Amino acid sequence: MTEPPRNPSGNGHNHIEFGDGKKTLRVDDRRDAPSPELLGPAHAGRSFVVALGIVLAALAIALIVLFRQWRDRQAELAEYGARNLATAVLPLANRVPPGIEPGEWALVVDQTRIALEVLSASGLLELGQMQTLRRDLIRRIDPARPEDAATVLEGIWTTLERSAGPALTQSPKLELAATIEPLTRNRPVGVSPQLWDLALARTRALLIAAANSPNLDLPPPKRRALRDLLAARLLRSRPESAAQDLDWVWQTLDQARLIPEGFSPPQLKPQPPNPASPASPP
């Protein structure tokens, strides 16, 4: 008959013998374990985790508050730009250049208003910069006459491209219009500056309208493909080919059925000879 376990030891361990005493099991008495004082406070780890959670929660709240403040500020700037900056260009619609119908010229000017709204909403300009730009627009537009209105508008675009940069060239609303920038440096021989500026203004307005019209089939992949197609050719434009390049832009959009109602291609006619110039010898 198997003998029950015995614990003959009287020390601080449970020394239990089974059977003949050759097989033993020693279980240390918990009373001999190190005291909590030697291991440190038992709640130290939990306290650290709780403190870390509080810090992270406070940081998250602070970031949310900062983001909302930034978002509200951007909304205020965009609203100011749409109400005060973008509309500053509209009086130019009353100075209709020769060679364009008043209705189409109004469309051209209105596309510039859209560009100013995009710039206002981009976050690149602070309130003071918008106010300075608005004063500059008024200074340019107030003395403008119909015969130089297109040149004034082109000057405004030059300012926008210099001020905004990527906000214009990378904006889905304006990226098509940005592709004709090389043409501004390549006026064809025999075309007056005013006539060329008007042709560029009409073409840029066409591209903005095509990119933003809800009635035209121009989803983002198709728009980007068109942008790359235009840029690939216009970047190689030279004065001797600029007129053909501009005409190609209109033909390309016409074939794709992307010319909104109210737009017509510009007619580039050679500049008449100056009667005051000396006659050529026979």
VOPAGU-2260 file (C-alpha; in pm, 1 decimal, decimal comma):
REM VOPAGU-2260
SITE   aa  ch    i         X         Y         Z
SITE  MET   A    0       0,0       0,0       0,0
SITE  THR   A    1     138,9     337,3     -99,0
SITE  GLU   A    2     229,3     559,7     190,8
SITE  PRO   A    3      87,0     910,6     195,9
SITE  PRO   A    4     326,5    1197,3     128,9
SITE  ARG   A    5     526,8    1310,1     422,5
SITE  ASN   A    6     689,6    1639,4     502,0
SITE  PRO   A    7     950,5    1565,6     760,5
SITE  SER   A    8    1133,5    1891,8     700,1
SITE  GLY   A    9    1077,0    2169,8     943,6
SITE  ASN   A   10    1254,2    2442,8     743,5
SITE  GLY   A   11    1102,8    2703,2     519,5
SITE  HIS   A   12    1037,0    2458,8     231,1
SITE  ASN   A   13     770,2    2203,6     163,3
SITE  HIS   A   14     976,3    1886,4     127,5
SITE  ILE   A   15     739,7    1605,6      43,9
SITE  GLU   A   16     845,1    1240,0      13,8
SITE  PHE   A   17     653,1     978,2    -179,0
SITE  GLY   A   18     668,9     607,2    -112,5
SITE  ASP   A   19    1018,0     495,0     -12,3
SITE  GLY   A   20    1144,1     849,1      25,8
SITE  LYS   A   21    1363,9     839,6    -286,5
SITE  LYS   A   22    1129,4    1052,3    -495,7
SITE  THR   A   23    1079,1    1396,4    -351,9
SITE  LEU   A   24     915,4    1720,5    -454,7
SITE  ARG   A   25    1033,5    2051,5    -317,2
SITE  VAL   A   26     799,3    2348,6    -324,6
SITE  ASP   A   27     945,7    2677,5    -206,1
SITE  ASP   A   28     747,4    2849,7      58,2
SITE  ARG   A   29     603,6    3177,7     -74,5
SITE  ARG   A   30     707,0    3334,6     250,6
SITE  ASP   A   31    1068,4    3316,1     128,4
SITE  ALA   A   32     996,6    3517,6    -196,0
SITE  PRO   A   33    1145,2    3867,6    -231,7
SITE  SER   A   34     936,1    4137,6     -74,3
SITE  PRO   A   35     746,1    4390,6    -289,7
SITE  GLU   A   36     983,0    4659,2    -164,5
SITE  LEU   A   37    1272,9    4490,8    -347,7
SITE  LEU   A   38    1079,0    4469,8    -680,0
SITE  GLY   A   39     940,8    4823,7    -674,6
SITE  PRO   A   40     575,6    4939,0    -652,8
SITE  ALA   A   41     343,0    4692,3    -817,5
SITE  HIS   A   42     132,3    4970,9    -970,2
SITE  ALA   A   43     421,1    5158,2   -1138,4
SITE  GLY   A   44     362,4    4997,7   -1480,0
SITE  ARG   A   45      -9,0    5066,9   -1471,8
SITE  SER   A   46      50,2    5427,2   -1374,9
SITE  PHE   A   47     286,5    5477,3   -1668,5
SITE  VAL   A   48      33,3    5334,1   -1913,2
SITE  VAL   A   49    -243,1    5554,1   -1774,4
SITE  ALA   A   50     -21,7    5864,3   -1790,5
SITE  LEU   A   51      80,4    5783,7   -2148,4
SITE  GLY   A   52    -283,9    5743,2   -2247,9
SITE  ILE   A   53    -369,3    6082,1   -2098,6
SITE  VAL   A   54     -81,4    6249,1   -2285,5
SITE  LEU   A   55    -181,7    6089,5   -2617,1
SITE  ALA   A   56    -545,5    6185,5   -2568,0
SITE  ALA   A   57    -446,6    6545,7   -2493,6
SITE  LEU   A   58    -223,3    6553,2   -2800,0
SITE  ALA   A   59    -502,5    6417,0   -3019,1
SITE  ILE   A   60    -745,6    6678,9   -2888,0
SITE  ALA   A   61    -490,7    6954,4   -2950,0
SITE  LEU   A   62    -433,8    6835,9   -3307,3
SITE  ILE   A   63    -808,5    6823,2   -3373,7
SITE  VAL   A   64    -850,7    7177,3   -3241,3
SITE  LEU   A   65    -558,2    7304,8   -3451,8
SITE  PHE   A   66    -691,5    7132,9   -3763,1
SITE  ARG   A   67   -1036,0    7283,5   -3715,5
SITE  GLN   A   68    -886,3    7627,4   -3666,1
SITE  TRP   A   69    -676,3    7586,1   -3982,3
SITE  ARG   A   70    -977,9    7459,1   -4176,9
SITE  ASP   A   71   -1194,2    7749,7   -4061,8
SITE  ARG   A   72    -917,1    7993,0   -4150,8
SITE  GLN   A   73    -885,3    7844,9   -4499,8
SITE  ALA   A   74   -1260,7    7866,7   -4548,6
SITE  GLU   A   75   -1253,8    8234,1   -4447,0
SITE  LEU   A   76    -969,2    8307,2   -4691,2
SITE  ALA   A   77   -1144,3    8122,6   -4972,5
SITE  GLU   A   78   -1464,1    8315,9   -4905,5
SITE  TYR   A   79   -1278,8    8647,0   -4898,5
SITE  GLY   A   80   -1099,8    8560,7   -5222,0
SITE  ALA   A   81   -1418,1    8464,0   -5401,6
SITE  ARG   A   82   -1604,4    8771,9   -5279,6
SITE  ASN   A   83   -1334,2    9039,5   -5306,3
SITE  LEU   A   84   -1033,0    8920,3   -5503,4
SITE  ALA   A   85   -1188,8    8718,7   -5785,5
SITE  THR   A   86   -1459,8    8973,9   -5858,8
SITE  ALA   A   87   -1202,8    9250,4   -5899,8
SITE  VAL   A   88   -1139,4    9130,2   -6253,9
SITE  LEU   A   89   -1502,8    9147,2   -6367,9
SITE  PRO   A   90   -1504,1    9519,1   -6469,4
SITE  LEU   A   91   -1267,8    9417,8   -6749,1
SITE  ALA   A   92   -1564,0    9246,9   -6918,0
SITE  ASN   A   93   -1695,6    9592,1   -7007,2
SITE  ARG   A   94   -1384,1    9670,9   -7213,0
SITE  VAL   A   95   -1450,5    9448,0   -7513,6
SITE  PRO   A   96   -1147,6    9422,5   -7744,8
SITE  PRO   A   97   -1194,1    9450,7   -8121,6
SITE  GLY   A   98   -1238,5    9115,2   -8293,1
SITE  ILE   A   99   -1445,3    8933,7   -8028,8
SITE  GLU   A  100   -1813,3    8931,8   -7941,5
SITE  PRO   A  101   -1906,3    9087,3   -7604,9
SITE  GLY   A  102   -2062,3    8763,6   -7484,1
SITE  GLU   A  103   -1751,0    8560,3   -7553,7
SITE  TRP   A  104   -1526,7    8823,6   -7399,4
SITE  ALA   A  105   -1739,3    8808,7   -7085,1
SITE  LEU   A  106   -1679,4    8431,0   -7079,6
SITE  VAL   A  107   -1305,7    8487,7   -7116,4
SITE  VAL   A  108   -1298,2    8729,5   -6822,9
SITE  ASP   A  109   -1514,1    8499,2   -6612,5
SITE  GLN   A  110   -1266,6    8212,0   -6654,6
SITE  THR   A  111   -1002,1    8439,4   -6503,0
SITE  ARG   A  112   -1237,7    8492,6   -6211,1
SITE  ILE   A  113   -1249,3    8113,8   -6166,1
SITE  ALA   A  114    -869,4    8101,4   -6164,7
SITE  LEU   A  115    -859,5    8365,7   -5890,9
SITE  GLU   A  116   -1105,6    8162,7   -5686,0
SITE  VAL   A  117    -885,0    7855,5   -5721,3
SITE  LEU   A  118    -584,8    8057,7   -5610,0
SITE  SER   A  119    -777,3    8191,8   -5310,4
SITE  ALA   A  120    -874,8    7842,4   -5199,9
SITE  SER   A  121    -525,4    7698,1   -5246,8
SITE  GLY   A  122    -394,0    7825,0   -4912,9
SITE  LEU   A  123     -90,0    7985,1   -5076,1
SITE  LEU   A  124    -198,0    8342,5   -5008,3
SITE  GLU   A  125    -261,9    8503,1   -4673,5
SITE  LEU   A  126    -516,7    8779,6   -4629,3
SITE  GLY   A  127    -259,0    9055,9   -4669,7
SITE  GLN   A  128    -131,9    8903,9   -4994,3
SITE  MET   A  129    -485,0    8879,8   -5130,1
SITE  GLN   A  130    -548,4    9241,8   -5045,8
SITE  THR   A  131    -224,4    9344,8   -5218,4
SITE  LEU   A  132    -313,5    9141,2   -5527,7
SITE  ARG   A  133    -662,4    9291,5   -5535,3
SITE  ARG   A  134    -519,1    9644,4   -5530,3
SITE  ASP   A  135    -283,3    9547,9   -5812,3
SITE  LEU   A  136    -573,3    9415,4   -6021,5
SITE  ILE   A  137    -773,5    9732,5   -5971,1
SITE  ARG   A  138    -470,1    9944,8   -6058,6
SITE  ARG   A  139    -432,8    9757,1   -6387,9
SITE  ILE   A  140    -797,7    9731,0   -6484,1
SITE  ASP   A  141    -922,2   10081,5   -6403,8
SITE  PRO   A  142    -731,6   10257,5   -6686,0
SITE  ALA   A  143    -767,8    9967,9   -6934,0
SITE  ARG   A  144    -916,9   10046,1   -7275,1
SITE  PRO   A  145   -1088,3    9796,7   -7506,7
SITE  GLU   A  146    -789,7    9785,1   -7741,8
SITE  ASP   A  147    -550,2    9680,7   -7464,3
SITE  ALA   A  148    -791,4    9482,5   -7244,1
SITE  ALA   A  149    -657,1    9147,3   -7366,6
SITE  THR   A  150    -300,4    9255,2   -7290,0
SITE  VAL   A  151    -408,0    9357,4   -6940,1
SITE  LEU   A  152    -570,0    9017,0   -6893,7
SITE  GLU   A  153    -253,9    8839,6   -7009,0
SITE  GLY   A  154     -52,8    9047,4   -6764,8
SITE  ILE   A  155    -283,5    8932,6   -6486,2
SITE  TRP   A  156    -223,7    8571,3   -6585,6
SITE  THR   A  157     151,1    8626,4   -6581,0
SITE  THR   A  158     118,0    8758,9   -6226,4
SITE  LEU   A  159     -93,7    8461,7   -6120,8
SITE  GLU   A  160     152,1    8210,8   -6265,1
SITE  ARG   A  161     437,5    8383,7   -6085,1
SITE  SER   A  162     245,4    8406,0   -5755,2
SITE  ALA   A  163      77,9    8066,1   -5752,4
SITE  GLY   A  164     296,6    7832,5   -5955,3
SITE  PRO   A  165     184,2    7475,0   -5875,4
SITE  ALA   A  166    -156,0    7594,8   -5755,4
SITE  LEU   A  167    -235,4    7678,2   -6117,4
SITE  THR   A  168     -36,3    7417,1   -6306,1
SITE  GLN   A  169    -148,2    7123,7   -6087,8
SITE  SER   A  170    -505,7    7226,0   -6017,9
SITE  PRO   A  171    -756,3    7001,7   -6198,1
SITE  LYS   A  172    -950,2    7314,6   -6292,8
SITE  LEU   A  173    -653,0    7495,3   -6443,8
SITE  GLU   A  174    -400,0    7235,3   -6555,3
SITE  LEU   A  175    -519,7    7240,9   -6917,1
SITE  ALA   A  176    -493,7    7619,4   -6935,2
SITE  ALA   A  177    -140,4    7609,3   -6796,1
SITE  THR   A  178     -18,9    7413,9   -7097,8
SITE  ILE   A  179     -30,8    7716,4   -7328,8
SITE  GLU   A  180     225,0    7910,9   -7124,7
SITE  PRO   A  181     503,3    7843,0   -7383,8
SITE  LEU   A  182     295,6    8025,1   -7644,5
SITE  THR   A  183     319,9    8347,4   -7444,5
SITE  ARG   A  184     691,1    8356,0   -7533,7
SITE  ASN   A  185     646,7    8271,9   -7901,1
SITE  ARG   A  186     437,0    8537,5   -8070,6
SITE  PRO   A  187     423,2    8468,8   -8444,0
SITE  VAL   A  188     589,8    8710,4   -8679,3
SITE  GLY   A  189     337,4    8944,9   -8835,8
SITE  VAL   A  190      78,2    8911,6   -8556,2
SITE  SER   A  191      27,6    9218,0   -8339,0
SITE  PRO   A  192      84,2    9180,8   -7963,0
SITE  GLN   A  193    -277,1    9279,8   -7892,5
SITE  LEU   A  194    -415,3    9021,3   -8134,6
SITE  TRP   A  195    -188,3    8748,4   -7999,7
SITE  ASP   A  196    -278,9    8832,8   -7639,7
SITE  LEU   A  197    -647,4    8811,1   -7731,1
SITE  ALA   A  198    -595,4    8473,6   -7900,1
SITE  LEU   A  199    -414,1    8340,7   -7594,1
SITE  ALA   A  200    -680,9    8475,3   -7358,7
SITE  ARG   A  201    -955,7    8306,8   -7560,7
SITE  THR   A  202    -765,7    7977,7   -7575,1
SITE  ARG   A  203    -687,8    7977,9   -7205,1
SITE  ALA   A  204   -1050,4    8053,1   -7123,1
SITE  LEU   A  205   -1158,8    7770,1   -7352,3
SITE  LEU   A  206    -934,8    7522,9   -7168,8
SITE  ILE   A  207   -1059,8    7633,8   -6827,1
SITE  ALA   A  208   -1420,4    7605,9   -6938,4
SITE  ALA   A  209   -1362,0    7262,3   -7091,8
SITE  ALA   A  210   -1204,3    7135,4   -6771,0
SITE  ASN   A  211   -1489,6    7261,2   -6554,1
SITE  SER   A  212   -1802,4    7222,1   -6763,8
SITE  PRO   A  213   -2044,4    6961,9   -6622,6
SITE  ASN   A  214   -2190,4    6916,8   -6969,2
SITE  LEU   A  215   -1869,8    6786,3   -7129,4
SITE  ASP   A  216   -1731,1    6434,7   -7115,1
SITE  LEU   A  217   -1391,6    6497,2   -6956,2
SITE  PRO   A  218   -1329,6    6260,0   -6660,8
SITE  PRO   A  219    -994,4    6291,1   -6477,8
SITE  PRO   A  220    -805,9    6023,0   -6678,5
SITE  LYS   A  221    -915,4    6179,0   -7007,2
SITE  ARG   A  222    -833,7    6528,2   -6880,0
SITE  ARG   A  223    -481,6    6424,2   -6777,3
SITE  ALA   A  224    -425,0    6253,6   -7112,3
SITE  LEU   A  225    -534,0    6571,4   -7291,7
SITE  ARG   A  226    -305,6    6779,8   -7069,6
SITE  ASP   A  227      -6,9    6561,5   -7157,0
SITE  LEU   A  228     -93,5    6573,3   -7527,5
SITE  LEU   A  229    -114,9    6952,9   -7530,1
SITE  ALA   A  230     199,4    6999,6   -7324,5
SITE  ALA   A  231     404,5    6764,0   -7540,8
SITE  ARG   A  232     342,0    6975,2   -7850,6
SITE  LEU   A  233     328,5    7325,4   -7704,1
SITE  LEU   A  234     656,9    7286,4   -7519,1
SITE  ARG   A  235     824,0    7257,0   -7861,9
SITE  SER   A  236     646,7    7562,2   -8003,4
SITE  ARG   A  237     848,0    7833,4   -8175,7
SITE  PRO   A  238     743,9    8170,6   -8324,6
SITE  GLU   A  239     730,3    8021,9   -8671,6
SITE  SER   A  240     492,7    7744,2   -8557,3
SITE  ALA   A  241     300,9    7916,6   -8275,0
SITE  ALA   A  242       1,1    8014,5   -8488,9
SITE  GLN   A  243     -35,8    7658,5   -8618,9
SITE  ASP   A  244       8,3    7522,0   -8266,7
SITE  LEU   A  245    -267,0    7745,7   -8134,1
SITE  ASP   A  246    -498,6    7641,5   -8414,4
SITE  TRP   A  247    -414,4    7275,0   -8341,0
SITE  VAL   A  248    -528,6    7321,9   -7979,9
SITE  TRP   A  249    -871,4    7435,7   -8097,4
SITE  GLN   A  250    -895,1    7156,7   -8354,7
SITE  THR   A  251    -800,7    6896,5   -8092,8
SITE  LEU   A  252   -1073,1    7010,6   -7855,4
SITE  ASP   A  253   -1323,5    7039,0   -8138,6
SITE  GLN   A  254   -1256,5    6678,7   -8246,4
SITE  ALA   A  255   -1302,7    6566,7   -7886,2
SITE  ARG   A  256   -1624,6    6772,5   -7864,2
SITE  LEU   A  257   -1486,7    6974,8   -7576,7
SITE  ILE   A  258   -1565,1    7328,0   -7693,3
SITE  PRO   A  259   -1837,6    7473,3   -7470,2
SITE  GLU   A  260   -2113,2    7684,9   -7611,9
SITE  GLY   A  261   -2017,4    8047,6   -7665,1
SITE  PHE   A  262   -1652,9    7993,3   -7765,5
SITE  SER   A  263   -1515,9    8038,3   -8115,6
SITE  PRO   A  264   -1158,6    8000,6   -8243,7
SITE  PRO   A  265    -955,9    8319,9   -8284,6
SITE  GLN   A  266    -872,7    8444,5   -8630,3
SITE  LEU   A  267    -509,4    8546,3   -8656,5
SITE  LYS   A  268    -461,3    8794,3   -8936,0
SITE  PRO   A  269    -124,5    8940,0   -9028,7
SITE  GLN   A  270     -55,4    9284,1   -8890,8
SITE  PRO   A  271    -103,0    9545,5   -9164,4
SITE  PRO   A  272     212,3    9731,9   -9265,9
SITE  ASN   A  273     280,6   10058,0   -9093,2
SITE  PRO   A  274     206,1   10338,9   -9342,8
SITE  ALA   A  275     468,6   10554,3   -9176,5
SITE  SER   A  276     744,7   10307,8   -9256,9
SITE  PRO   A  277     970,8   10395,0   -9554,0
SITE  ALA   A  278     883,2   10228,1   -9878,2
SITE  SER   A  279    1105,1    9953,2  -10008,5
SITE  PRO   A  280    1331,2   10053,4  -10294,2
SITE  PRO   A  281    1217,4    9928,0  -10633,9
